[in-house]
């Protein structure tokens, strides 16, 4: 989560907003990572942009999985 907020700050986002957004996306990633394959497939179909955002987040942190 730290690397992601640092990336946002480097691109010009206010540090308070970057940290808040990083916490929120970390929570979303945690929720999605607990989904079974059926629910994950449904989310991929319904919200492909969300999956893309979560995958961008996951690539900034070494231990997170991509969907």
C-alpha positions, 0 to 999 in steps of 0.5 A: 500500500505504501508504494501505491500511495507514493506512486500517486503522490509522485504523479501529483496527488495530495498526500492525504488523498493518496493515502486515503485512496490507497487504503480504500483500494487495499480494502477492495483488493482484500475483498476481491481476493477472498471471492470464489471463482464464480463471483470473481468471474461475475465481477470481471464481467460486470466491472472490468475497469475495477479489475484493471485498477486492482491489478495496477495496484497489485503490481505496485506491491510485491505480495499481491495477486492480480486478477 
